[in-house]
Amino acid sequence: MPAMPPEPVLSAAAMRRADERTIHDFGIPAHTLMESAGKGAAMRLLQTIQPESATGAWRVYCGKGHNGGDGFVLARYLYEAGASVQVLHLHRSEDGSAGRALAGDVAAHFATLRKLAETDPDDRLHILPYEPDAAWPDAAVHVDALLGIGLERDLREPVRTLVERLNAASGLKVAVDIPTGLHADLGKPLSTAFRADLTCTMGALKTGLCLDEGPAYAGECAVIDIGIPGAVLREAADGDPVRSGYRASDDLVRSWMPVRNAKAHKYSVGLALIVAGSEEMTGAAIMAAEGAARAGAGYVVCGCDHRIRDSLEIQLTDVATIPLPASGDGIEAEGALEALSERLDKSGAVVTGCGLGRAPGTRAFVLRLLETTAAPVVVDADALHALIGQTDLLRRRAGRRWILTPHDGEFRRLFGGAFDEANIDPADRMAAARYVADTYDCVLVLKGYPALAAAPDGSTWINATGGPALAAAGTGDVLAGICGGLLAQGLSVEQAAIAGLHLGGAAADRYAAKRAGRSLRATDLLDELPFAMKERLGVG
């Protein structure tokens, strides 16, 4: 079976290149793409609401560009499905007549719609210029086909006021391609933006629908297949690594999971070494170790401060422990490395930093561990803190074997100086993550919503699972453990990071579907993860 291709997420520029390549190299006319876009959006909308169940008109608001052209086609198909459709357009010629300010394929689709209205026997299709001062009747559906992905400046009148009126109106709100006013790359509203219940986006997801405030404005997103070949979309994503990327699916993650044969044993399916925990944070070691085990590592060993070993052994009944020498200054580097040496040599993955503490001795130990181990490493929490001011070590040793898992605060503290030198705004999370992965030759997992995974091969992945339920202490420790458990089973560092985010988020989604999301605790992720893996991936 061929490998499952990833789902591309495109910037505005990348989407335009995909359109142009489809038209010029594959011979699919722009008129046909527009027909497919409008028809596909109408069909998707009709899956949500049917004309016979709707009270009131279906209003479609169309601009002068390609987005408006999609809207004209959509209106035609809604009418043919039995809806009472009002098309309100924002184009006029100097004499006030409709349609003459349009050009090319947009004008052609408008002409087809107008001809249909002229022959409408049921008086269900009306095409009207938008009048800002006109009465605002109730409508069952409002479709935003005003402005598309090219917008980069604040909305101007009369569109701004129209968008505000639409946001205040009742009825189902649907955006064509992207909500008017939302930046297609950054997910930020440009002064204001249309708030959709459903966004029918053409060809591929747009980056801005996934980032920042984009999900709140887009509502549910449906990708409409308009005929652009998948290879062209992926080529466009690869050509714009800073603003475009990919999203993982259940099918893709399933294709990465190793199959356990009948002869599998605990060593053959992966040994994960967790170096974590301190007197103040014993729970972090438990979360990370259990996360690795639940992700499928066959043998999990936890190296910990000797002072907490007895406590961990009571709670980690199926995880071996290695006591590490420690004192008031923290873990003693040389003695700890000697204690871990046998397991380090055999480990498929190392996870370090979870609740480890920031004592001077512990910091020195972490740096020595990172300097010497040849195994793939998940670097989390206090191990990230140990690297502050030591990014030369990261650059020298990561070698595409390390996964870094900072939250935004850790990210800025660790790389703030580098961002200043490179003139990168860390608030631009996608560009900043891409810079770190490229510069330091590591996989960067930037936690938050949405979580990002940037790989040194030039790809950036936007996680599609999880949400605010994950805003709980210890969930990052579980994530680090899951990534380590997947690494230990043989996934590449990129695959382990992407799959770890996907599965951890899926476990949170499963919990939130049954309970109040705000009640989730890190231990709940451990309970839900096996079910999420079975239900969504089908893996045993």
N, C-alpha and C positions, 0 to 999 in steps of 0.2 A: 504494500500500500504506500503511495507517495506521501511524503511528509506534508502535514497540514500547514498551509501558508498562514502567516500572521495577518492580522487585520490592520491595514494602514490607517494612520491618522495624519491628515494633510494640512499644511498651512495654506493660506490663500494663494501664494505664489506657486506652490507645488500643485495645487488643484488646477490652476490655470495652465500649467505646463502639461498636465495629464489630459486636459481638454484639447489643447492644441495638438498634442501628439496623436490623439485618437482621430481628430478631424483630418490632419494632414498625412499621417502615416498609415492609418487604418481605413481611411476613406468613409468614415461615418460622418455625415453632414451635421453641422451645428443645429440645423432645423430638426433633425431626427433626435439628437440628444435632448433638445428642449421639449419635444413631444414626449419622450420617454420620462423626463423629469416630472412634467406636469401630470401625466397619466399615473405614474408611480405614486406620487404624493396623494393624488385623489383616491387611488385604490387603498392606500394605507389609512387615510382619513376615514374612508367608508367602512373600514374594519372596526373603527372606534365608535362611530355613530351613523345611523341609517336615516335617510330622509323621512321615512314614515314615523320615526320615533322623535323627530326634532320639531320643536315648536318655534316658528320664526324663520327668518331668512338666513341663508348662508352668505355672508358678506366676504368678498375677496378684495383686498386692497392692493393695487398694483402700481409699481413704479415704472420708470421708463426703460430700465435696463433689462438684462437677461432674467433677473429675479422676477420682474413684472411679466416677462414672456412666459416663464414657468407658471405664473399665476393665471394667465389667460388660458393656457391649456388645462390647468387644473379646474378652472371654472367650467369649461366645456364638459369635462367628464362628470363633474358633480351634477350639472344640469341633466346630462343624459341618464344619470342614475336616479333622477326624480326629484332632486332638490330644487327649491326656489332660490335662485342665485342672484345676488346683486354684486356687480363688479364696479368698484369705485377706483378710478384711475387718477393719477396725478400728472397727466400730460395734456397739453393743449397747444394748438398753434396760435398764432397772433390773432386770428379772427375768432378764437374761442371754440372752434370745432375740435372734435375728439379724434385722436388717432394719427393726425398728420405729423406730429412731432416725433413719432417712432420711426425706427429704421430697421432694415434687414429682417432677420428672422422674427424679431419681436413684433415688427409691424405685420408680418405675414400671419402670425398666430392671432394677432388682434383682429385682422381682417376676417379670418375664419370665424372667430367668436362673434364678430358683429353680424356676419351673414347669418349665423345661426339664430341670433336674437331677432333679426328681421323676419325670419320665417317661423318664429316661435308661436305655435297655435294656442299654448296654454298660459301665455303671459307669465312665465316663470323665470325668464332671463332678462335682466335689466343692466344696461351699461351706462354708468353715469360718471361725470366728473366729480371728484371730491370737492365739496364745498365746506370750508372750515366753519361757517356760521350756520350750516343746515342743522335741522333737528337730528337727534341721535336716536333712531328707533332701536328697540330690542332686537337681538339676533341670536339664533341658536349657535352659530359658529362664526368666528372671526378669523380670517386667514391673512397673515402678514406676508405679502410678496412685494414689499416696498423696496428694500435695499438688500444687496447680497454681501458677498465676502470681501468686496473691495473697499469697504468703508474704513477709513483710518482717522477721521476727525469727528468732532462732536456733531451731533445731529443739528440740522438747521430747520427753520420753519419752511413749510407748514408740517414737515414730517415729525418734528419733535412733539408738537402739541397733539398730533394725531396719535402717536405712540402712547402718550400719556392718557388720552381718552380711551384708547383700546385697553390699556392696563386697568382702567377703572370700570370697564364695561363687564357685564355678565355674559355668560356663554363660554363655549369651548374655544380656547385660543390655540391656533396652529401657526407655526412659522415654516416658511419655505426656505430650505437650505440653512439659514441661520437667522435668529431673531434680529430684526432691524435694530441697529444701534450697538450690537455686541461685536467687539473686536474679534475677528476670525482667528487670530493667532494667540492672543493673550487672554481672552475670556473676560475682558473688562468692559463694562458699559461705557459708551462714549457719550457722556452727559446723562443719558437715560437709554433704556433698551426695552424692547417688547418682551413681556413675560409670557412664555408659551407653556401650554400643557403638553404639547407634542411638537417636536421639530422633525420635519422630513428633510434630511440632508442628502445632497446628491453625490452619488459615486463613492464617497468615503466620509467618515467622520472628519470634522474640522477640529483643529487643535483647540481653538477657543471654546468649543462646546464641552471640552473635558477639563479645562483649567480654570482656576480662580473662581469667579462668580458665574462662569459659563453654565455649569449644570443647573444652577438655580434659575437662570433665565430660559434655558432650553427645555426643561421638563424632560419627558421621555424622548429619546432620540431614536429615530428609525432611519437606517441607511437605505436609500433608494438606488437600486441597480439601474443605471441609465445606459448601459452598454459599453462602458469603458473597460477594457480588458484588465483583469486583476494584475497582470505583470506590469502594465503601465502605471497603475496606482502605486505598486510597491517600488517601482523604479523612481517615481516622483518623490516618494518618502525618503528613499536612500539618497536622493540628490539634494535634500534639504535637512541635514541632520540636526540643525539647531532648532528649527521650528516644527518639524514633522517627526513622526515616530510610528509606534505600533501599539496595539493592545493585544494581550493574550486572551485566548478563549479556553474553555474547558477542553475542546478537542485538541488544541495545540499542546496544552500542559499534559494531557493524557498521552500524547505521542512521545513525550520526553520521559515518562515514568518507566523505570526498568521493570522487566517482567521477572518474577521469581520462579525459578524452575523447581522441580521436585527435589533436587539435591541441595537446595539453598540451606545455609546455616548462618549463625549469627555473625561470623567473620566475613563470609562471602557477600553479605548484603550491606556491609558498611560499618566501620568503627568511627564514632564521633567522640572527640575529646572536648569536653566543656571545661573551661578554666574560668571560674566565676564565683561570686559570693563573697561576703565579708560578715563580720559580726553584726553590722548594722543592716545588711541586706541579704539575709540567707535565702529569702524567697526568690530573688533573681536567679540564683543558681538552679533552684528547683524548676522554675518556669522554663529556663533555657534547656535544661537536661530533658525534661518531659516533652518539650517541643520537638527536640531531635528524635526522641523515641517514637512519638506519635507520628512524625513524618515518615518513619519507616527505617531508621537506622537500626541495624541488628544488634549492635552492642554500643552502649553509651557509657562513657567513663567521665566522672566529674572530679577534676583537680581543684581543691579548695584549701583555704586557710585551715590549718589543722585544728584551730579552736572551734570551728563550726562543723567538723566532720561528724561528730556523734549526732548532732541535730539533723544533718542532712540524711544520714543513714536511716534514721527513723522514718523520714518522709519519702526518701527515694529508695524504696525497697527493691526496685528492679534496675538500679543504676549503681555501678561500682564507683567507689570513691578513692581518691589518692590524697593523703594529707600533705600539705605543703608547709614547710617551715616558715614561721612568721614571728614577728615581735611587734613592739609598739610602733616601729617605723614601717610596718606592713610586711608583705611577703619578701622573703630573702631570695634574691634572684638566683644565685648559683645553686643553692640547695634545692630550690623548687624545680629548676631545669633538670637537675640530676634525677629528682623524684619522678619527673614526667618523661624522661628520655625514652624509656622503652615504649610507652604508649604513643609518643610523638612520632616515632619511627614507623609505627603501624597504622596511624590514623589516616582515614580518608578525608577528614576535615577537622579543623580546630575552631571552636567558638570561644572568644575571649572578651572580657570587659563587663559583662552583665553583673552589676552590683559588686564589682571587684574592689572598689574603694580607690582613693586618690592619695594614699600615704606615699611618701617619697620612695620607700623601698618597693612598694607595689608598682609604682610608675617605672622604676628602673627594671623591675622584673618583666613588665609588659614589653618594654622596648627591647630587652634581650630576647624574649620569646619571639617577637616579630622579626628580629634580626637573624635568628638562627633557624626557625622552622621552615621546612620545605613543603609542608602540607598546605592545601588551600585553607584560608583563614576568613572567618567572619569577625570583623572588628566592630565592636559595639560599645556604646556607653563610656565607661571609664577607660577603656582602651583607646577610644577616640580622643579622650581628654589627654591621655599620655602622649599622643602624637602632636599636640599643640606645640608649635615651635620646632617640630621634628619632621616636617614634611619632606625633607631630603631623604629620610629613611623610607618614607612611603614611596617616593619617586624611584628610589634605588631597588626596593625589595618587592613591591607589589607584584610586578611582572604578570599581570592578568590572573593572579591567583587569589586576590583578596576581594572580599565584599565589605564595603563600608556602609554602616546603617545609621547615619545621623538623623536626628530631627532638625528642624530649622535652626534652633539655637546652637546646637552642636556644630552644625554645618557652617554657620557664620563665624563661630569662634575658631574653628580649625582652619578655615580657608579665607577668612576676611582679608588678611594682608595680600594674598594672591589675587583676590577679586579686585582690590584697590589698584594693584599694579596692572592688571589686565583690563581695567575699566569695565568691569562686569557688575551689574546690579544683582545682588543675591536674591532680591525679591522676584527677579525674573528666573524662577526656579528651573525651568527647562534649559535655558541657556547656561545657567550656573552649573547645573548637574552635568551637562554635556562637556563643559570646560574641565571640570574635575576629572571625569573619566578619561578624557583625552590627555590631559596634562600629567596625571599620575598613574596611568596605565592600570586602572582598577575598575571594578564594577561599583557604581555609586547608587545605593538605595536611599533615596531622600524621602523620609517618612512625612506624613501629612496627608491632606486630601486635595487632589489625588496623590497617592504615592508614585514616585518615579523610579525607574531603574535605568541608569545610563551605563552603557558598556563601552569598552575601549575600541570595539570594532566600528563605532560610529552610530550605533542604534540607540534610540531612547524609547523606553516603554512606559506607557501611561496605564497604571493599574485600574481595572474596571470594577473591582470588588471592594467591599468594606465601606465604611462611612463613619459617622460620628459615634457609633457604638464603640469604636476602637479607642476612644479618648479615655483610657483607663490605665492606671499604673500596672506595669508588668507585661502589657501586650507587646511592647518592643522586645522584651526578653524572650517571649514565646516566638516572635518572628525570627529573631537571631537563631534560636534553636531549630526552627523549621528549616531555615536556609542551610544550617550546618548538617542536619539530618539528610537533606536532599543531596548536598555535596558528597557526603559520605557514601551515598548509594551510587555515585558515579555521574550525576548531572554536572554539566559544565558550570563554571561560576556564574555565567550569564543566565543559564537556564534555572539554576538554583535560586537566584535572586528573584527572577520574574515569577517562577512557580511558587516560591515562598510567599511573595506578596499576594498572588492570586488565591492561594489556598487559605492563608490566614484571613484574608478579607472574606472569602466564601464562608469560613466558619463563623465569622461575626455576622454575616448576612443571615445565615441559618438561625443563629440565636435571635437576632432582631425580628425575624419573621414570626417568632412564636412568643416573644417576651418583650418587655420594654427595653429598648436598646441601651438606655442609660443605666440599666441595672447590670450590664455585662461586666464581669471581672476576668482577669487573665486566665484563671482556672477554667472559666467557661469555654474559652477558645480551645483548650486542651480536650474538653469533653466533646465539643462539636466537631473538631477536626476529622476524626475517623469517619463520621457520618457524611460530612461534606465531601471527603475524598471518595467515598463509595458512591454517593448519589450523583455527584457531578462528573467524576472521572471514571467510575466503574472499576476502580483498581481494587485488588484484593491484597 
